[in-house]
């Protein structure tokens, strides 16, 4: 049995072509792969905005991937057929229609599976209105900005207080207006900094280690997360200044990468000493 499917001709126009009913409809899958991004780095601002908008609706990830599939492949669903398939058309070729089976959709969304994980390299929406984001990987960004952003991020992870995400987003987009900080854009800020922390953990593995989930002392007292973060921040600054308070301003204005490189080297030295004294 054959079925019509949408493909490109030599003039790159969308035309009908009969295709054998194969398990994954290779020609249809190829069509989607030509139209869809294959990783986080290839997503445009509008595509990131669309993904985070769907994510903000608390939809199942399978549904989000399907919505992204049709949006980014520029396909419009006309209706659902009696046998559970979808009648679709391409927005740029409205006279061309075809049907997609559930298996075809599943095969096509497989190329979007990367959206289930944080980006391996920092990715973000570059502009919110007229507010331009700082560097995605924090190169050239003052260490003080990273410390503040990390405090808001860690604080949100522990308290789930959305106000902390607002503060984080304001640091990442210095001129953003509060009215522009919608839930999708807050999710964008959270995903961005999360991917940055994962990225830094690979680059600076000796220094960037997770805070213990159990900070209780022998009496069962666990200090508030704000106190824990403040103590960690002061320890970082002291490690770089060597206890010389006159150097604090220079340290805070230091490039984030330079500061983390020094802290990672110092953390490695401490690890080496501990190993030698065992």
HUCORZI-V298874 format. One record per helix or strand of 3 or more residues. SS is the DSSP state (A for helix, B for strand). FROM is the first residue (numbers start at 1). LEN is the number of residues. Records with the same first field share a line. If there is no record, write none. Layout:
SS = FROM-LEN ; FROM-LEN
This chain:
B = 2-7 ; 14-7 ; 75-6 ; 86-5 ; 93-8
A = 26-10 ; 40-3 ; 45-11 ; 61-12 ; 102-15 ; 143-17 ; 162-11 ; 178-3 ; 183-21 ; 225-17 ; 245-8 ; 256-22
